[in-house]
Amino acid sequence: MKHMNQQKVLHLIYNAGSISRVELAYKTGLTQQTITNIVNRMLQEKVVIEGLPTTSGRS
């Protein structure tokens, strides 16, 4: 189950390019704590990187 949840999250991140943890929780149906645990694990493993939100259309 843990692996399936991580795959769901990774798939959403890959398709969205940039997505918040709140959005990930909403779209996967997982709790925010579960999302935080998954994202933190992927950050440690350098599967994903975390950046500041960007605003579209600004230079």
All heavy atoms as a GROMACS GRO file, in nm:
protein
  463
    1MET      N    1   0.083  -0.119   0.000
    1MET     CA    2   0.000   0.000   0.000
    1MET      C    3   0.087   0.126   0.000
    1MET      O    4   0.057   0.221  -0.070
    1MET     CB    5  -0.093  -0.004   0.122
    1MET     CG    6  -0.194   0.106   0.120
    1MET     SD    7  -0.303   0.100  -0.022
    1MET     CE    8  -0.454   0.058   0.053
    2LYS      N    9   0.193   0.123   0.080
    2LYS     CA   10   0.284   0.237   0.089
    2LYS      C   11   0.342   0.272  -0.048
    2LYS      O   12   0.345   0.388  -0.088
    2LYS     CB   13   0.395   0.201   0.188
    2LYS     CG   14   0.486   0.311   0.227
    2LYS     CD   15   0.582   0.254   0.333
    2LYS     CE   16   0.678   0.353   0.385
    2LYS     NZ   17   0.767   0.295   0.486
    3HIS      N   18   0.382   0.169  -0.121
    3HIS     CA   19   0.440   0.190  -0.254
    3HIS      C   20   0.335   0.245  -0.350
    3HIS      O   21   0.366   0.335  -0.430
    3HIS     CB   22   0.497   0.057  -0.306
    3HIS     CG   23   0.558   0.069  -0.441
    3HIS    ND1   24   0.678   0.133  -0.462
    3HIS    CD2   25   0.516   0.026  -0.562
    3HIS    CE1   26   0.707   0.128  -0.591
    3HIS    NE2   27   0.611   0.065  -0.654
    4MET      N   28   0.213   0.195  -0.342
    4MET     CA   29   0.105   0.244  -0.430
    4MET      C   30   0.076   0.391  -0.404
    4MET      O   31   0.057   0.468  -0.499
    4MET     CB   32  -0.021   0.162  -0.412
    4MET     CG   33  -0.015   0.026  -0.478
    4MET     SD   34  -0.162  -0.078  -0.453
    4MET     CE   35  -0.296   0.036  -0.461
    5ASN      N   36   0.072   0.430  -0.277
    5ASN     CA   37   0.046   0.570  -0.243
    5ASN      C   38   0.157   0.660  -0.294
    5ASN      O   39   0.132   0.768  -0.347
    5ASN     CB   40   0.030   0.586  -0.091
    5ASN     CG   41  -0.099   0.528  -0.040
    5ASN    OD1   42  -0.193   0.506  -0.115
    5ASN    ND2   43  -0.103   0.499   0.089
    6GLN      N   44   0.282   0.614  -0.279
    6GLN     CA   45   0.395   0.693  -0.329
    6GLN      C   46   0.387   0.707  -0.480
    6GLN      O   47   0.414   0.815  -0.534
    6GLN     CB   48   0.528   0.630  -0.288
    6GLN     CG   49   0.647   0.716  -0.329
    6GLN     CD   50   0.776   0.673  -0.262
    6GLN    OE1   51   0.777   0.629  -0.150
    6GLN    NE2   52   0.885   0.686  -0.334
    7GLN      N   53   0.348   0.602  -0.550
    7GLN     CA   54   0.335   0.608  -0.695
    7GLN      C   55   0.225   0.706  -0.737
    7GLN      O   56   0.242   0.781  -0.834
    7GLN     CB   57   0.306   0.468  -0.753
    7GLN     CG   58   0.425   0.376  -0.746
    7GLN     CD   59   0.544   0.430  -0.823
    7GLN    OE1   60   0.532   0.476  -0.936
    7GLN    NE2   61   0.661   0.425  -0.761
    8LYS      N   62   0.114   0.708  -0.665
    8LYS     CA   63   0.005   0.804  -0.693
    8LYS      C   64   0.057   0.947  -0.682
    8LYS      O   65   0.031   1.031  -0.768
    8LYS     CB   66  -0.109   0.788  -0.592
    8LYS     CG   67  -0.205   0.680  -0.617
    8LYS     CD   68  -0.316   0.692  -0.513
    8LYS     CE   69  -0.397   0.569  -0.500
    8LYS     NZ   70  -0.499   0.579  -0.396
    9VAL      N   71   0.128   0.973  -0.571
    9VAL     CA   72   0.179   1.108  -0.546
    9VAL      C   73   0.281   1.146  -0.653
    9VAL      O   74   0.276   1.256  -0.710
    9VAL     CB   75   0.241   1.117  -0.404
    9VAL    CG1   76   0.314   1.248  -0.384
    9VAL    CG2   77   0.132   1.099  -0.299
   10LEU      N   78   0.372   1.056  -0.683
   10LEU     CA   79   0.475   1.085  -0.783
   10LEU      C   80   0.411   1.110  -0.920
   10LEU      O   81   0.452   1.202  -0.992
   10LEU     CB   82   0.574   0.969  -0.790
   10LEU     CG   83   0.700   0.992  -0.871
   10LEU    CD1   84   0.776   1.113  -0.820
   10LEU    CD2   85   0.788   0.868  -0.864
   11HIS      N   86   0.311   1.034  -0.954
   11HIS     CA   87   0.240   1.052  -1.082
   11HIS      C   88   0.176   1.191  -1.090
   11HIS      O   89   0.188   1.260  -1.193
   11HIS     CB   90   0.135   0.943  -1.098
   11HIS     CG   91   0.058   0.949  -1.224
   11HIS    ND1   92   0.110   0.913  -1.346
   11HIS    CD2   93  -0.069   0.989  -1.249
   11HIS    CE1   94   0.020   0.931  -1.440
   11HIS    NE2   95  -0.090   0.977  -1.383
   12LEU      N   96   0.112   1.234  -0.982
   12LEU     CA   97   0.050   1.367  -0.980
   12LEU      C   98   0.155   1.478  -0.991
   12LEU      O   99   0.135   1.576  -1.062
   12LEU     CB  100  -0.032   1.386  -0.853
   12LEU     CG  101  -0.169   1.320  -0.853
   12LEU    CD1  102  -0.231   1.326  -0.714
   12LEU    CD2  103  -0.260   1.386  -0.954
   13ILE      N  104   0.265   1.462  -0.918
   13ILE     CA  105   0.372   1.563  -0.925
   13ILE      C  106   0.428   1.570  -1.067
   13ILE      O  107   0.448   1.678  -1.121
   13ILE     CB  108   0.484   1.531  -0.824
   13ILE    CG1  109   0.434   1.549  -0.680
   13ILE    CG2  110   0.607   1.620  -0.849
   13ILE    CD1  111   0.528   1.497  -0.574
   14TYR      N  112   0.451   1.455  -1.126
   14TYR     CA  113   0.506   1.450  -1.262
   14TYR      C  114   0.413   1.518  -1.361
   14TYR      O  115   0.456   1.597  -1.445
   14TYR     CB  116   0.529   1.304  -1.303
   14TYR     CG  117   0.583   1.289  -1.442
   14TYR    CD1  118   0.718   1.311  -1.469
   14TYR    CD2  119   0.500   1.254  -1.547
   14TYR    CE1  120   0.768   1.299  -1.597
   14TYR    CE2  121   0.549   1.241  -1.676
   14TYR     CZ  122   0.683   1.264  -1.700
   14TYR     OH  123   0.733   1.252  -1.827
   15ASN      N  124   0.284   1.491  -1.352
   15ASN     CA  125   0.187   1.548  -1.447
   15ASN      C  126   0.161   1.696  -1.422
   15ASN      O  127   0.140   1.771  -1.517
   15ASN     CB  128   0.056   1.470  -1.443
   15ASN     CG  129   0.069   1.337  -1.512
   15ASN    OD1  130   0.141   1.322  -1.610
   15ASN    ND2  131   0.002   1.236  -1.460
   16ALA      N  132   0.160   1.737  -1.296
   16ALA     CA  133   0.129   1.877  -1.264
   16ALA      C  134   0.252   1.966  -1.277
   16ALA      O  135   0.240   2.085  -1.304
   16ALA     CB  136   0.073   1.887  -1.123
   17GLY      N  137   0.370   1.909  -1.254
   17GLY     CA  138   0.492   1.990  -1.257
   17GLY      C  139   0.513   2.062  -1.126
   17GLY      O  140   0.619   2.057  -1.067
   18SER      N  141   0.411   2.124  -1.076
   18SER     CA  142   0.416   2.194  -0.948
   18SER      C  143   0.279   2.179  -0.884
   18SER      O  144   0.178   2.212  -0.944
   18SER     CB  145   0.449   2.341  -0.971
   18SER     OG  146   0.450   2.410  -0.849
   19ILE      N  147   0.278   2.125  -0.762
   19ILE     CA  148   0.151   2.101  -0.694
   19ILE      C  149   0.176   2.107  -0.543
   19ILE      O  150   0.280   2.062  -0.496
   19ILE     CB  151   0.091   1.965  -0.738
   19ILE    CG1  152  -0.049   1.946  -0.683
   19ILE    CG2  153   0.183   1.850  -0.705
   19ILE    CD1  154  -0.124   1.828  -0.745
   20SER      N  155   0.083   2.163  -0.472
   20SER     CA  156   0.100   2.175  -0.327
   20SER      C  157   0.067   2.044  -0.257
   20SER      O  158  -0.003   1.957  -0.312
   20SER     CB  159   0.010   2.286  -0.272
   20SER     OG  160  -0.125   2.245  -0.274
   21ARG      N  161   0.111   2.032  -0.134
   21ARG     CA  162   0.080   1.913  -0.055
   21ARG      C  163  -0.070   1.905  -0.027
   21ARG      O  164  -0.126   1.796  -0.024
   21ARG     CB  165   0.160   1.914   0.075
   21ARG     CG  166   0.309   1.895   0.048
   21ARG     CD  167   0.389   1.901   0.176
   21ARG     NE  168   0.530   1.910   0.142
   21ARG     CZ  169   0.628   1.876   0.223
   21ARG    NH1  170   0.600   1.833   0.344
   21ARG    NH2  171   0.753   1.886   0.184
   22VAL      N  172  -0.133   2.019  -0.008
   22VAL     CA  173  -0.278   2.022   0.015
   22VAL      C  174  -0.351   1.967  -0.108
   22VAL      O  175  -0.443   1.887  -0.096
   22VAL     CB  176  -0.326   2.165   0.050
   22VAL    CG1  177  -0.477   2.172   0.054
   22VAL    CG2  178  -0.266   2.210   0.182
   23GLU      N  179  -0.308   2.011  -0.226
   23GLU     CA  180  -0.368   1.961  -0.350
   23GLU      C  181  -0.344   1.812  -0.367
   23GLU      O  182  -0.432   1.738  -0.412
   23GLU     CB  183  -0.313   2.035  -0.471
   23GLU     CG  184  -0.359   2.178  -0.484
   23GLU     CD  185  -0.292   2.248  -0.601
   23GLU    OE1  186  -0.170   2.275  -0.591
   23GLU    OE2  187  -0.362   2.273  -0.701
   24LEU      N  188  -0.223   1.766  -0.332
   24LEU     CA  189  -0.192   1.623  -0.342
   24LEU      C  190  -0.285   1.543  -0.252
   24LEU      O  191  -0.337   1.439  -0.292
   24LEU     CB  192  -0.046   1.596  -0.303
   24LEU     CG  193   0.060   1.638  -0.404
   24LEU    CD1  194   0.198   1.629  -0.343
   24LEU    CD2  195   0.050   1.554  -0.530
   25ALA      N  196  -0.307   1.592  -0.130
   25ALA     CA  197  -0.395   1.522  -0.036
   25ALA      C  198  -0.537   1.516  -0.093
   25ALA      O  199  -0.602   1.410  -0.090
   25ALA     CB  200  -0.394   1.592   0.100
   26TYR      N  201  -0.585   1.628  -0.145
   26TYR     CA  202  -0.720   1.633  -0.200
   26TYR      C  203  -0.735   1.538  -0.318
   26TYR      O  204  -0.832   1.462  -0.326
   26TYR     CB  205  -0.752   1.777  -0.242
   26TYR     CG  206  -0.888   1.790  -0.308
   26TYR    CD1  207  -1.004   1.788  -0.231
   26TYR    CD2  208  -0.898   1.804  -0.446
   26TYR    CE1  209  -1.129   1.799  -0.291
   26TYR    CE2  210  -1.022   1.814  -0.506
   26TYR     CZ  211  -1.137   1.811  -0.430
   26TYR     OH  212  -1.261   1.821  -0.490
   27LYS      N  213  -0.642   1.541  -0.410
   27LYS     CA  214  -0.653   1.461  -0.533
   27LYS      C  215  -0.630   1.312  -0.511
   27LYS      O  216  -0.681   1.231  -0.587
   27LYS     CB  217  -0.557   1.514  -0.638
   27LYS     CG  218  -0.601   1.649  -0.692
   27LYS     CD  219  -0.512   1.699  -0.803
   27LYS     CE  220  -0.568   1.831  -0.853
   27LYS     NZ  221  -0.503   1.876  -0.974
   28THR      N  222  -0.554   1.275  -0.407
   28THR     CA  223  -0.529   1.134  -0.381
   28THR      C  224  -0.624   1.075  -0.278
   28THR      O  225  -0.638   0.954  -0.269
   28THR     CB  226  -0.386   1.111  -0.329
   28THR    OG1  227  -0.369   1.184  -0.207
   28THR    CG2  228  -0.281   1.151  -0.431
   29GLY      N  229  -0.686   1.162  -0.198
   29GLY     CA  230  -0.771   1.114  -0.091
   29GLY      C  231  -0.693   1.072   0.033
   29GLY      O  232  -0.749   1.017   0.127
   30LEU      N  233  -0.562   1.097   0.031
   30LEU     CA  234  -0.477   1.064   0.145
   30LEU      C  235  -0.478   1.180   0.244
   30LEU      O  236  -0.508   1.293   0.208
   30LEU     CB  237  -0.334   1.036   0.098
   30LEU     CG  238  -0.317   0.921  -0.001
   30LEU    CD1  239  -0.175   0.918  -0.056
   30LEU    CD2  240  -0.351   0.788   0.066
   31THR      N  241  -0.442   1.152   0.369
   31THR     CA  242  -0.436   1.259   0.468
   31THR      C  243  -0.315   1.348   0.440
   31THR      O  244  -0.218   1.306   0.376
   31THR     CB  245  -0.423   1.203   0.611
   31THR    OG1  246  -0.298   1.137   0.624
   31THR    CG2  247  -0.538   1.108   0.644
   32GLN      N  248  -0.321   1.470   0.492
   32GLN     CA  249  -0.209   1.562   0.475
   32GLN      C  250  -0.084   1.507   0.543
   32GLN      O  251   0.027   1.525   0.492
   32GLN     CB  252  -0.245   1.701   0.527
   32GLN     CG  253  -0.345   1.771   0.436
   32GLN     CD  254  -0.373   1.913   0.479
   32GLN    OE1  255  -0.295   1.976   0.548
   32GLN    NE2  256  -0.487   1.965   0.436
   33GLN      N  257  -0.101   1.438   0.656
   33GLN     CA  258   0.015   1.379   0.724
   33GLN      C  259   0.080   1.270   0.639
   33GLN      O  260   0.201   1.262   0.629
   33GLN     CB  261  -0.027   1.320   0.860
   33GLN     CG  262   0.092   1.266   0.939
   33GLN     CD  263   0.196   1.372   0.969
   33GLN    OE1  264   0.164   1.477   1.022
   33GLN    NE2  265   0.320   1.347   0.933
   34THR      N  266  -0.002   1.188   0.574
   34THR     CA  267   0.051   1.084   0.486
   34THR      C  268   0.125   1.147   0.369
   34THR      O  269   0.234   1.102   0.332
   34THR     CB  270  -0.063   0.993   0.436
   34THR    OG1  271  -0.124   0.930   0.549
   34THR    CG2  272  -0.012   0.887   0.339
   35ILE      N  273   0.068   1.252   0.311
   35ILE     CA  274   0.134   1.323   0.200
   35ILE      C  275   0.268   1.380   0.247
   35ILE      O  276   0.370   1.366   0.178
   35ILE     CB  277   0.044   1.435   0.143
   35ILE    CG1  278  -0.078   1.374   0.075
   35ILE    CG2  279   0.122   1.526   0.049
   35ILE    CD1  280  -0.048   1.288  -0.047
   36THR      N  281   0.270   1.441   0.364
   36THR     CA  282   0.394   1.497   0.418
   36THR      C  283   0.499   1.388   0.434
   36THR      O  284   0.615   1.406   0.397
   36THR     CB  285   0.368   1.568   0.552
   36THR    OG1  286   0.283   1.681   0.526
   36THR    CG2  287   0.497   1.616   0.617
   37ASN      N  288   0.458   1.273   0.488
   37ASN     CA  289   0.553   1.163   0.505
   37ASN      C  290   0.608   1.114   0.371
   37ASN      O  291   0.728   1.091   0.356
   37ASN     CB  292   0.486   1.046   0.579
   37ASN     CG  293   0.453   1.079   0.722
   37ASN    OD1  294   0.507   1.172   0.781
   37ASN    ND2  295   0.361   1.004   0.779
   38ILE      N  296   0.521   1.099   0.273
   38ILE     CA  297   0.562   1.053   0.140
   38ILE      C  298   0.656   1.154   0.075
   38ILE      O  299   0.762   1.118   0.023
   38ILE     CB  300   0.439   1.027   0.051
   38ILE    CG1  301   0.363   0.905   0.101
   38ILE    CG2  302   0.481   1.009  -0.096
   38ILE    CD1  303   0.227   0.884   0.036
   39VAL      N  304   0.618   1.281   0.077
   39VAL     CA  305   0.699   1.386   0.015
   39VAL      C  306   0.834   1.398   0.085
   39VAL      O  307   0.938   1.407   0.018
   39VAL     CB  308   0.625   1.521   0.012
   39VAL    CG1  309   0.717   1.634  -0.031
   39VAL    CG2  310   0.504   1.513  -0.081
   40ASN      N  311   0.836   1.393   0.216
   40ASN     CA  312   0.963   1.401   0.289
   40ASN      C  313   1.055   1.284   0.254
   40ASN      O  314   1.175   1.303   0.236
   40ASN     CB  315   0.939   1.406   0.440
   40ASN     CG  316   0.889   1.540   0.486
   40ASN    OD1  317   0.898   1.640   0.414
   40ASN    ND2  318   0.832   1.544   0.606
   41ARG      N  319   0.998   1.165   0.242
   41ARG     CA  320   1.077   1.048   0.203
   41ARG      C  321   1.134   1.067   0.062
   41ARG      O  322   1.251   1.040   0.036
   41ARG     CB  323   0.990   0.923   0.212
   41ARG     CG  324   1.066   0.795   0.194
   41ARG     CD  325   0.985   0.669   0.228
   41ARG     NE  326   0.849   0.666   0.176
   41ARG     CZ  327   0.738   0.681   0.249
   41ARG    NH1  328   0.747   0.701   0.378
   41ARG    NH2  329   0.619   0.675   0.193
   42MET      N  330   1.052   1.117  -0.030
   42MET     CA  331   1.099   1.138  -0.168
   42MET      C  332   1.203   1.250  -0.175
   42MET      O  333   1.294   1.243  -0.257
   42MET     CB  334   0.981   1.166  -0.261
   42MET     CG  335   0.895   1.043  -0.284
   42MET     SD  336   0.776   1.057  -0.420
   42MET     CE  337   0.673   1.189  -0.365
   43LEU      N  338   1.190   1.350  -0.090
   43LEU     CA  339   1.291   1.456  -0.083
   43LEU      C  340   1.423   1.401  -0.034
   43LEU      O  341   1.530   1.432  -0.090
   43LEU     CB  342   1.244   1.570   0.008
   43LEU     CG  343   1.134   1.660  -0.046
   43LEU    CD1  344   1.076   1.746   0.065
   43LEU    CD2  345   1.187   1.746  -0.160
   44GLN      N  346   1.420   1.318   0.070
   44GLN     CA  347   1.542   1.258   0.124
   44GLN      C  348   1.610   1.169   0.020
   44GLN      O  349   1.732   1.166   0.013
   44GLN     CB  350   1.512   1.176   0.249
   44GLN     CG  351   1.488   1.258   0.372
   44GLN     CD  352   1.462   1.170   0.493
   44GLN    OE1  353   1.398   1.066   0.485
   44GLN    NE2  354   1.515   1.213   0.606
   45GLU      N  355   1.530   1.096  -0.056
   45GLU     CA  356   1.584   1.006  -0.158
   45GLU      C  357   1.617   1.079  -0.288
   45GLU      O  358   1.661   1.018  -0.384
   45GLU     CB  359   1.482   0.894  -0.186
   45GLU     CG  360   1.459   0.805  -0.065
   45GLU     CD  361   1.343   0.709  -0.084
   45GLU    OE1  362   1.276   0.712  -0.189
   45GLU    OE2  363   1.319   0.628   0.008
   46LYS      N  364   1.594   1.211  -0.288
   46LYS     CA  365   1.620   1.298  -0.404
   46LYS      C  366   1.542   1.254  -0.529
   46LYS      O  367   1.588   1.268  -0.641
   46LYS     CB  368   1.770   1.306  -0.432
   46LYS     CG  369   1.848   1.367  -0.316
   46LYS     CD  370   1.992   1.390  -0.353
   46LYS     CE  371   2.080   1.432  -0.241
   46LYS     NZ  372   2.048   1.521  -0.144
   47VAL      N  373   1.422   1.203  -0.504
   47VAL     CA  374   1.332   1.167  -0.614
   47VAL      C  375   1.263   1.292  -0.666
   47VAL      O  376   1.236   1.305  -0.785
   47VAL     CB  377   1.228   1.063  -0.565
   47VAL    CG1  378   1.124   1.034  -0.672
   47VAL    CG2  379   1.298   0.935  -0.522
   48VAL      N  380   1.234   1.385  -0.575
   48VAL     CA  381   1.173   1.513  -0.609
   48VAL      C  382   1.253   1.624  -0.542
   48VAL      O  383   1.329   1.600  -0.450
   48VAL     CB  384   1.025   1.521  -0.565
   48VAL    CG1  385   0.941   1.418  -0.635
   48VAL    CG2  386   1.012   1.508  -0.415
   49ILE      N  387   1.234   1.745  -0.592
   49ILE     CA  388   1.293   1.861  -0.528
   49ILE      C  389   1.179   1.957  -0.493
   49ILE      O  390   1.074   1.956  -0.558
   49ILE     CB  391   1.398   1.932  -0.615
   49ILE    CG1  392   1.338   1.978  -0.748
   49ILE    CG2  393   1.520   1.845  -0.636
   49ILE    CD1  394   1.428   2.067  -0.827
   50GLU      N  395   1.200   2.034  -0.389
   50GLU     CA  396   1.098   2.127  -0.345
   50GLU      C  397   1.146   2.269  -0.374
   50GLU      O  398   1.260   2.302  -0.346
   50GLU     CB  399   1.075   2.107  -0.195
   50GLU     CG  400   0.956   2.180  -0.140
   50GLU     CD  401   0.924   2.133   0.001
   50GLU    OE1  402   1.017   2.118   0.082
   50GLU    OE2  403   0.806   2.112   0.029
   51GLY      N  404   1.058   2.347  -0.430
   51GLY     CA  405   1.093   2.484  -0.461
   51GLY      C  406   0.985   2.579  -0.418
   51GLY      O  407   0.879   2.539  -0.370
   52LEU      N  408   1.011   2.704  -0.436
   52LEU     CA  409   0.913   2.806  -0.405
   52LEU      C  410   0.806   2.809  -0.512
   52LEU      O  411   0.834   2.785  -0.630
   52LEU     CB  412   0.981   2.944  -0.397
   52LEU     CG  413   1.083   2.960  -0.287
   52LEU    CD1  414   1.153   3.094  -0.299
   52LEU    CD2  415   1.019   2.948  -0.150
   53PRO      N  416   0.684   2.840  -0.474
   53PRO     CA  417   0.577   2.850  -0.574
   53PRO      C  418   0.610   2.960  -0.674
   53PRO      O  419   0.669   3.061  -0.638
   53PRO     CB  420   0.453   2.886  -0.494
   53PRO     CG  421   0.487   2.865  -0.351
   53PRO     CD  422   0.636   2.866  -0.341
   54THR      N  423   0.574   2.939  -0.798
   54THR     CA  424   0.594   3.040  -0.901
   54THR      C  425   0.462   3.102  -0.939
   54THR      O  426   0.357   3.039  -0.927
   54THR     CB  427   0.660   2.979  -1.026
   54THR    OG1  428   0.576   2.875  -1.074
   54THR    CG2  429   0.797   2.924  -0.995
   55THR      N  430   0.467   3.224  -0.984
   55THR     CA  431   0.348   3.291  -1.031
   55THR      C  432   0.357   3.301  -1.183
   55THR      O  433   0.450   3.357  -1.236
   55THR     CB  434   0.338   3.433  -0.970
   55THR    OG1  435   0.342   3.421  -0.829
   55THR    CG2  436   0.211   3.501  -1.012
   56SER      N  437   0.261   3.248  -1.249
   56SER     CA  438   0.259   3.246  -1.395
   56SER      C  439   0.247   3.388  -1.450
   56SER      O  440   0.173   3.470  -1.398
   56SER     CB  441   0.140   3.163  -1.441
   56SER     OG  442   0.133   3.160  -1.581
   57GLY      N  443   0.323   3.414  -1.554
   57GLY     CA  444   0.314   3.543  -1.622
   57GLY      C  445   0.400   3.653  -1.564
   57GLY      O  446   0.398   3.765  -1.612
   58ARG      N  447   0.476   3.626  -1.461
   58ARG     CA  448   0.563   3.730  -1.402
   58ARG      C  449   0.705   3.710  -1.449
   58ARG      O  450   0.751   3.600  -1.467
   58ARG     CB  451   0.558   3.721  -1.249
   58ARG     CG  452   0.420   3.758  -1.196
   58ARG     CD  453   0.418   3.758  -1.049
   58ARG     NE  454   0.486   3.878  -0.999
   58ARG     CZ  455   0.504   3.903  -0.872
   58ARG    NH1  456   0.462   3.820  -0.781
   58ARG    NH2  457   0.565   4.013  -0.834
   59SER      N  458   0.774   3.820  -1.466
   59SER     CA  459   0.913   3.816  -1.511
   59SER      C  460   1.008   3.826  -1.395
   59SER      O  461   0.983   3.891  -1.299
   59SER     CB  462   0.944   3.930  -1.605
   59SER     OG  463   0.848   3.938  -1.705
   0.00000   0.00000   0.00000
